[in-house]
Amino acid sequence: MIEKTASEARQNFAELINQVAFGGERVMIHRHGKELAAVVPMGDLSLLNDLETRIDLDDARNALKEAQEQGTVSLEELKQQLGL
């Protein structure tokens, strides 16, 4: 992974974008030693999005399983429990 200061990234933005887009490099941008952002190839971003989707699906499946184990109530029962 390439590391650049924010000012280096700003001064050489076109070169940085080319390194990422065409060279497949990942660039970490920092200021005063603190990591601020990363510039990654689109393939990496797509992979991150896919991972987030899988995590969301796992969470949804777990929630459904838990609901099935605990049982469900009808809308009318829920309204009654909530005093609506």
N, CA, C and O atoms as CSV, one atom per row, in Angstrom:
chain,resi,resn,atom,element,x,y,z
A,1,MET,N,N,0.853,-1.170,0.000
A,1,MET,CA,C,0.000,0.000,0.000
A,1,MET,C,C,0.900,1.235,0.000
A,1,MET,O,O,1.902,1.303,0.712
A,2,ILE,N,N,0.517,2.181,-0.803
A,2,ILE,CA,C,1.241,3.447,-0.886
A,2,ILE,C,C,0.677,4.395,0.171
A,2,ILE,O,O,-0.534,4.435,0.387
A,3,GLU,N,N,1.536,5.143,0.817
A,3,GLU,CA,C,1.087,6.152,1.778
A,3,GLU,C,C,1.481,7.531,1.277
A,3,GLU,O,O,2.608,7.751,0.833
A,4,LYS,N,N,0.535,8.450,1.356
A,4,LYS,CA,C,0.769,9.829,0.919
A,4,LYS,C,C,0.197,10.779,1.960
A,4,LYS,O,O,-0.802,10.482,2.615
A,5,THR,N,N,0.839,11.908,2.094
A,5,THR,CA,C,0.241,12.949,2.919
A,5,THR,C,C,-0.886,13.579,2.108
A,5,THR,O,O,-0.938,13.437,0.887
A,6,ALA,N,N,-1.776,14.268,2.790
A,6,ALA,CA,C,-2.883,14.925,2.090
A,6,ALA,C,C,-2.360,15.929,1.077
A,6,ALA,O,O,-2.899,16.041,-0.024
A,7,SER,N,N,-1.314,16.659,1.440
A,7,SER,CA,C,-0.778,17.649,0.496
A,7,SER,C,C,-0.113,16.973,-0.706
A,7,SER,O,O,-0.213,17.481,-1.822
A,8,GLU,N,N,0.565,15.837,-0.501
A,8,GLU,CA,C,1.143,15.102,-1.639
A,8,GLU,C,C,0.036,14.602,-2.562
A,8,GLU,O,O,0.143,14.692,-3.785
A,9,ALA,N,N,-1.028,14.074,-1.958
A,9,ALA,CA,C,-2.140,13.562,-2.754
A,9,ALA,C,C,-2.772,14.678,-3.576
A,9,ALA,O,O,-3.110,14.486,-4.744
A,10,ARG,N,N,-2.926,15.839,-2.960
A,10,ARG,CA,C,-3.532,16.983,-3.650
A,10,ARG,C,C,-2.648,17.452,-4.801
A,10,ARG,O,O,-3.146,17.730,-5.892
A,11,GLN,N,N,-1.344,17.541,-4.564
A,11,GLN,CA,C,-0.419,18.031,-5.593
A,11,GLN,C,C,-0.299,17.066,-6.764
A,11,GLN,O,O,-0.085,17.491,-7.899
A,12,ASN,N,N,-0.434,15.776,-6.498
A,12,ASN,CA,C,-0.229,14.763,-7.542
A,12,ASN,C,C,-1.483,13.913,-7.750
A,12,ASN,O,O,-1.403,12.701,-7.949
A,13,PHE,N,N,-2.635,14.571,-7.702
A,13,PHE,CA,C,-3.896,13.842,-7.734
A,13,PHE,C,C,-4.055,12.997,-9.000
A,13,PHE,O,O,-4.467,11.840,-8.910
A,14,ALA,N,N,-3.742,13.538,-10.155
A,14,ALA,CA,C,-3.897,12.795,-11.417
A,14,ALA,C,C,-3.021,11.549,-11.412
A,14,ALA,O,O,-3.461,10.476,-11.826
A,15,GLU,N,N,-1.801,11.685,-10.952
A,15,GLU,CA,C,-0.886,10.534,-10.878
A,15,GLU,C,C,-1.408,9.494,-9.884
A,15,GLU,O,O,-1.354,8.293,-10.148
A,16,LEU,N,N,-1.910,9.959,-8.746
A,16,LEU,CA,C,-2.447,9.064,-7.739
A,16,LEU,C,C,-3.619,8.260,-8.304
A,16,LEU,O,O,-3.695,7.045,-8.124
A,17,ILE,N,N,-4.525,8.949,-8.985
A,17,ILE,CA,C,-5.687,8.270,-9.583
A,17,ILE,C,C,-5.234,7.229,-10.601
A,17,ILE,O,O,-5.795,6.135,-10.650
A,18,ASN,N,N,-4.240,7.545,-11.404
A,18,ASN,CA,C,-3.731,6.580,-12.381
A,18,ASN,C,C,-3.106,5.373,-11.702
A,18,ASN,O,O,-3.286,4.246,-12.164
A,19,GLN,N,N,-2.374,5.589,-10.613
A,19,GLN,CA,C,-1.776,4.469,-9.881
A,19,GLN,C,C,-2.859,3.532,-9.363
A,19,GLN,O,O,-2.701,2.312,-9.386
A,20,VAL,N,N,-3.949,4.107,-8.900
A,20,VAL,CA,C,-5.040,3.304,-8.361
A,20,VAL,C,C,-5.821,2.632,-9.494
A,20,VAL,O,O,-6.018,1.417,-9.478
A,21,ALA,N,N,-6.259,3.417,-10.468
A,21,ALA,CA,C,-7.130,2.906,-11.526
A,21,ALA,C,C,-6.426,1.908,-12.447
A,21,ALA,O,O,-6.993,0.874,-12.798
A,22,PHE,N,N,-5.215,2.215,-12.828
A,22,PHE,CA,C,-4.532,1.389,-13.822
A,22,PHE,C,C,-3.468,0.480,-13.222
A,22,PHE,O,O,-3.131,-0.545,-13.813
A,23,GLY,N,N,-2.939,0.835,-12.066
A,23,GLY,CA,C,-1.909,0.021,-11.431
A,23,GLY,C,C,-2.438,-0.871,-10.326
A,23,GLY,O,O,-1.715,-1.718,-9.803
A,24,GLY,N,N,-3.704,-0.680,-9.970
A,24,GLY,CA,C,-4.294,-1.497,-8.928
A,24,GLY,C,C,-3.749,-1.209,-7.536
A,24,GLY,O,O,-3.930,-2.007,-6.617
A,25,GLU,N,N,-3.084,-0.074,-7.380
A,25,GLU,CA,C,-2.509,0.293,-6.084
A,25,GLU,C,C,-3.592,0.776,-5.131
A,25,GLU,O,O,-4.634,1.276,-5.558
A,26,ARG,N,N,-3.336,0.622,-3.844
A,26,ARG,CA,C,-4.174,1.202,-2.795
A,26,ARG,C,C,-3.365,2.322,-2.165
A,26,ARG,O,O,-2.175,2.161,-1.894
A,27,VAL,N,N,-4.007,3.450,-1.934
A,27,VAL,CA,C,-3.298,4.612,-1.400
A,27,VAL,C,C,-3.956,5.065,-0.103
A,27,VAL,O,O,-5.152,5.354,-0.064
A,28,MET,N,N,-3.153,5.121,0.959
A,28,MET,CA,C,-3.604,5.624,2.248
A,28,MET,C,C,-3.185,7.083,2.344
A,28,MET,O,O,-2.016,7.414,2.144
A,29,ILE,N,N,-4.130,7.944,2.645
A,29,ILE,CA,C,-3.842,9.377,2.751
A,29,ILE,C,C,-3.893,9.760,4.226
A,29,ILE,O,O,-4.849,9.437,4.931
A,30,HIS,N,N,-2.860,10.446,4.676
A,30,HIS,CA,C,-2.800,10.831,6.086
A,30,HIS,C,C,-2.384,12.292,6.224
A,30,HIS,O,O,-1.819,12.890,5.309
A,31,ARG,N,N,-2.682,12.847,7.402
A,31,ARG,CA,C,-2.301,14.216,7.725
A,31,ARG,C,C,-1.819,14.217,9.175
A,31,ARG,O,O,-2.523,13.760,10.075
A,32,HIS,N,N,-0.622,14.733,9.386
A,32,HIS,CA,C,-0.032,14.784,10.729
A,32,HIS,C,C,-0.031,13.405,11.392
A,32,HIS,O,O,-0.283,13.272,12.590
A,33,GLY,N,N,0.259,12.382,10.581
A,33,GLY,CA,C,0.349,11.028,11.105
A,33,GLY,C,C,-0.980,10.324,11.321
A,33,GLY,O,O,-1.002,9.157,11.714
A,34,LYS,N,N,-2.086,11.008,11.073
A,34,LYS,CA,C,-3.408,10.417,11.269
A,34,LYS,C,C,-3.986,9.984,9.916
A,34,LYS,O,O,-4.047,10.774,8.974
A,35,GLU,N,N,-4.406,8.722,9.836
A,35,GLU,CA,C,-4.999,8.212,8.601
A,35,GLU,C,C,-6.350,8.875,8.371
A,35,GLU,O,O,-7.210,8.886,9.252
A,36,LEU,N,N,-6.526,9.435,7.159
A,36,LEU,CA,C,-7.755,10.164,6.834
A,36,LEU,C,C,-8.663,9.398,5.885
A,36,LEU,O,O,-9.876,9.328,6.079
A,37,ALA,N,N,-8.048,8.822,4.853
A,37,ALA,CA,C,-8.858,8.198,3.804
A,37,ALA,C,C,-7.990,7.232,3.018
A,37,ALA,O,O,-6.765,7.215,3.137
A,38,ALA,N,N,-8.664,6.435,2.219
A,38,ALA,CA,C,-7.963,5.527,1.318
A,38,ALA,C,C,-8.588,5.647,-0.062
A,38,ALA,O,O,-9.797,5.832,-0.202
A,39,VAL,N,N,-7.751,5.541,-1.065
A,39,VAL,CA,C,-8.222,5.509,-2.447
A,39,VAL,C,C,-7.914,4.100,-2.938
A,39,VAL,O,O,-6.765,3.657,-2.923
A,40,VAL,N,N,-8.965,3.404,-3.373
A,40,VAL,CA,C,-8.814,2.000,-3.767
A,40,VAL,C,C,-9.394,1.779,-5.160
A,40,VAL,O,O,-10.259,2.534,-5.605
A,41,PRO,N,N,-8.917,0.745,-5.846
A,41,PRO,CA,C,-9.482,0.423,-7.164
A,41,PRO,C,C,-10.955,0.026,-7.047
A,41,PRO,O,O,-11.398,-0.421,-5.988
A,42,MET,N,N,-11.697,0.187,-8.113
A,42,MET,CA,C,-13.125,-0.135,-8.116
A,42,MET,C,C,-13.380,-1.596,-7.765
A,42,MET,O,O,-14.392,-1.911,-7.139
A,43,GLY,N,N,-12.487,-2.482,-8.153
A,43,GLY,CA,C,-12.642,-3.896,-7.809
A,43,GLY,C,C,-12.633,-4.109,-6.305
A,43,GLY,O,O,-13.396,-4.923,-5.784
A,44,ASP,N,N,-11.768,-3.376,-5.606
A,44,ASP,CA,C,-11.729,-3.470,-4.146
A,44,ASP,C,C,-13.020,-2.945,-3.542
A,44,ASP,O,O,-13.558,-3.546,-2.612
A,45,LEU,N,N,-13.518,-1.847,-4.053
A,45,LEU,CA,C,-14.768,-1.279,-3.551
A,45,LEU,C,C,-15.926,-2.242,-3.778
A,45,LEU,O,O,-16.781,-2.405,-2.908
A,46,SER,N,N,-15.954,-2.871,-4.930
A,46,SER,CA,C,-17.001,-3.843,-5.236
A,46,SER,C,C,-16.940,-5.011,-4.253
A,46,SER,O,O,-17.972,-5.485,-3.780
A,47,LEU,N,N,-15.728,-5.471,-3.950
A,47,LEU,CA,C,-15.563,-6.556,-2.997
A,47,LEU,C,C,-16.057,-6.147,-1.607
A,47,LEU,O,O,-16.726,-6.929,-0.931
A,48,LEU,N,N,-15.732,-4.935,-1.185
A,48,LEU,CA,C,-16.207,-4.435,0.107
A,48,LEU,C,C,-17.731,-4.376,0.152
A,48,LEU,O,O,-18.344,-4.752,1.151
A,49,ASN,N,N,-18.333,-3.903,-0.930
A,49,ASN,CA,C,-19.796,-3.839,-0.995
A,49,ASN,C,C,-20.417,-5.231,-0.919
A,49,ASN,O,O,-21.431,-5.427,-0.248
A,50,ASP,N,N,-19.803,-6.205,-1.614
A,50,ASP,CA,C,-20.291,-7.581,-1.575
A,50,ASP,C,C,-20.196,-8.144,-0.156
A,50,ASP,O,O,-21.115,-8.819,0.307
A,51,LEU,N,N,-19.088,-7.868,0.533
A,51,LEU,CA,C,-18.924,-8.338,1.906
A,51,LEU,C,C,-19.976,-7.734,2.826
A,51,LEU,O,O,-20.541,-8.432,3.668
A,52,GLU,N,N,-20.240,-6.442,2.669
A,52,GLU,CA,C,-21.277,-5.785,3.478
A,52,GLU,C,C,-22.644,-6.420,3.223
A,52,GLU,O,O,-23.420,-6.621,4.157
A,53,THR,N,N,-22.935,-6.733,1.973
A,53,THR,CA,C,-24.201,-7.360,1.619
A,53,THR,C,C,-24.312,-8.728,2.278
A,53,THR,O,O,-25.370,-9.081,2.800
A,54,ARG,N,N,-23.221,-9.504,2.258
A,54,ARG,CA,C,-23.243,-10.829,2.884
A,54,ARG,C,C,-23.441,-10.723,4.390
A,54,ARG,O,O,-24.172,-11.517,4.982
A,55,ILE,N,N,-22.797,-9.751,5.001
A,55,ILE,CA,C,-22.968,-9.544,6.447
A,55,ILE,C,C,-24.414,-9.182,6.744
A,55,ILE,O,O,-25.008,-9.697,7.691
A,56,ASP,N,N,-24.985,-8.287,5.927
A,56,ASP,CA,C,-26.387,-7.899,6.106
A,56,ASP,C,C,-27.312,-9.106,5.954
A,56,ASP,O,O,-28.268,-9.259,6.714
A,57,LEU,N,N,-27.026,-9.963,4.969
A,57,LEU,CA,C,-27.848,-11.159,4.768
A,57,LEU,C,C,-27.739,-12.097,5.964
A,57,LEU,O,O,-28.744,-12.652,6.408
A,58,ASP,N,N,-26.538,-12.276,6.486
A,58,ASP,CA,C,-26.353,-13.121,7.663
A,58,ASP,C,C,-27.133,-12.564,8.851
A,58,ASP,O,O,-27.783,-13.311,9.583
A,59,ASP,N,N,-27.064,-11.248,9.033
A,59,ASP,CA,C,-27.810,-10.609,10.127
A,59,ASP,C,C,-29.313,-10.821,9.957
A,59,ASP,O,O,-30.014,-11.118,10.924
A,60,ALA,N,N,-29.803,-10.670,8.731
A,60,ALA,CA,C,-31.238,-10.853,8.467
A,60,ALA,C,C,-31.650,-12.302,8.716
A,60,ALA,O,O,-32.705,-12.557,9.297
A,61,ARG,N,N,-30.825,-13.248,8.280
A,61,ARG,CA,C,-31.143,-14.663,8.505
A,61,ARG,C,C,-31.171,-14.984,9.999
A,61,ARG,O,O,-32.049,-15.706,10.471
A,62,ASN,N,N,-30.208,-14.443,10.732
A,62,ASN,CA,C,-30.172,-14.671,12.177
A,62,ASN,C,C,-31.396,-14.074,12.864
A,62,ASN,O,O,-31.955,-14.679,13.778
A,63,ALA,N,N,-31.813,-12.881,12.420
A,63,ALA,CA,C,-32.997,-12.238,12.998
A,63,ALA,C,C,-34.255,-13.059,12.706
A,63,ALA,O,O,-35.108,-13.218,13.578
A,64,LEU,N,N,-34.371,-13.576,11.489
A,64,LEU,CA,C,-35.522,-14.415,11.145
A,64,LEU,C,C,-35.544,-15.697,11.974
A,64,LEU,O,O,-36.593,-16.121,12.459
A,65,LYS,N,N,-34.374,-16.303,12.128
A,65,LYS,CA,C,-34.281,-17.531,12.918
A,65,LYS,C,C,-34.690,-17.256,14.368
A,65,LYS,O,O,-35.434,-18.032,14.967
A,66,GLU,N,N,-34.204,-16.158,14.918
A,66,GLU,CA,C,-34.540,-15.786,16.288
A,66,GLU,C,C,-36.039,-15.539,16.426
A,66,GLU,O,O,-36.652,-15.962,17.406
A,67,ALA,N,N,-36.627,-14.860,15.452
A,67,ALA,CA,C,-38.067,-14.585,15.491
A,67,ALA,C,C,-38.859,-15.881,15.427
A,67,ALA,O,O,-39.872,-16.019,16.111
A,68,GLN,N,N,-38.415,-16.824,14.621
A,68,GLN,CA,C,-39.109,-18.099,14.513
A,68,GLN,C,C,-39.015,-18.884,15.811
A,68,GLN,O,O,-39.968,-19.554,16.209
A,69,GLU,N,N,-37.857,-18.801,16.475
A,69,GLU,CA,C,-37.678,-19.514,17.736
A,69,GLU,C,C,-38.530,-18.905,18.842
A,69,GLU,O,O,-39.032,-19.618,19.711
A,70,GLN,N,N,-38.689,-17.594,18.808
A,70,GLN,CA,C,-39.458,-16.912,19.846
A,70,GLN,C,C,-40.949,-16.902,19.537
A,70,GLN,O,O,-41.759,-16.618,20.419
A,71,GLY,N,N,-41.310,-17.197,18.342
A,71,GLY,CA,C,-42.705,-17.164,17.932
A,71,GLY,C,C,-43.080,-15.769,17.464
A,71,GLY,O,O,-42.353,-14.803,17.694
A,72,THR,N,N,-44.199,-15.684,16.821
A,72,THR,CA,C,-44.646,-14.404,16.278
A,72,THR,C,C,-46.029,-14.068,16.841
A,72,THR,O,O,-46.723,-14.922,17.392
A,73,VAL,N,N,-46.398,-12.820,16.687
A,73,VAL,CA,C,-47.731,-12.367,17.075
A,73,VAL,C,C,-48.367,-11.684,15.878
A,73,VAL,O,O,-47.681,-11.143,15.011
A,74,SER,N,N,-49.674,-11.721,15.848
A,74,SER,CA,C,-50.377,-11.059,14.752
A,74,SER,C,C,-50.324,-9.548,14.960
A,74,SER,O,O,-49.995,-9.066,16.044
A,75,LEU,N,N,-50.649,-8.825,13.919
A,75,LEU,CA,C,-50.684,-7.374,14.008
A,75,LEU,C,C,-51.711,-6.926,15.043
A,75,LEU,O,O,-51.474,-5.988,15.804
A,76,GLU,N,N,-52.832,-7.595,15.059
A,76,GLU,CA,C,-53.879,-7.241,16.034
A,76,GLU,C,C,-53.396,-7.466,17.458
A,76,GLU,O,O,-53.661,-6.640,18.331
A,77,GLU,N,N,-52.688,-8.571,17.715
A,77,GLU,CA,C,-52.159,-8.835,19.058
A,77,GLU,C,C,-51.122,-7.770,19.453
A,77,GLU,O,O,-51.083,-7.311,20.594
A,78,LEU,N,N,-50.305,-7.402,18.499
A,78,LEU,CA,C,-49.285,-6.388,18.769
A,78,LEU,C,C,-49.935,-5.067,19.104
A,78,LEU,O,O,-49.519,-4.394,20.047
A,79,LYS,N,N,-50.956,-4.680,18.344
A,79,LYS,CA,C,-51.666,-3.428,18.625
A,79,LYS,C,C,-52.261,-3.461,20.026
A,79,LYS,O,O,-52.202,-2.474,20.759
A,80,GLN,N,N,-52.831,-4.594,20.388
A,80,GLN,CA,C,-53.440,-4.721,21.695
A,80,GLN,C,C,-52.384,-4.609,22.793
A,80,GLN,O,O,-52.609,-3.949,23.807
A,81,GLN,N,N,-51.227,-5.254,22.591
A,81,GLN,CA,C,-50.143,-5.195,23.575
A,81,GLN,C,C,-49.632,-3.769,23.745
A,81,GLN,O,O,-49.243,-3.367,24.841
A,82,LEU,N,N,-49.634,-3.017,22.662
A,82,LEU,CA,C,-49.136,-1.642,22.699
A,82,LEU,C,C,-50.226,-0.637,23.073
A,82,LEU,O,O,-49.965,0.558,23.208
A,83,GLY,N,N,-51.437,-1.137,23.236
A,83,GLY,CA,C,-52.545,-0.251,23.594
A,83,GLY,C,C,-53.001,0.650,22.474
A,83,GLY,O,O,-53.441,1.775,22.709
A,84,LEU,N,N,-52.898,0.168,21.282
A,84,LEU,CA,C,-53.306,0.975,20.112
A,84,LEU,C,C,-54.671,0.565,19.610
A,84,LEU,O,O,-55.168,1.135,18.639
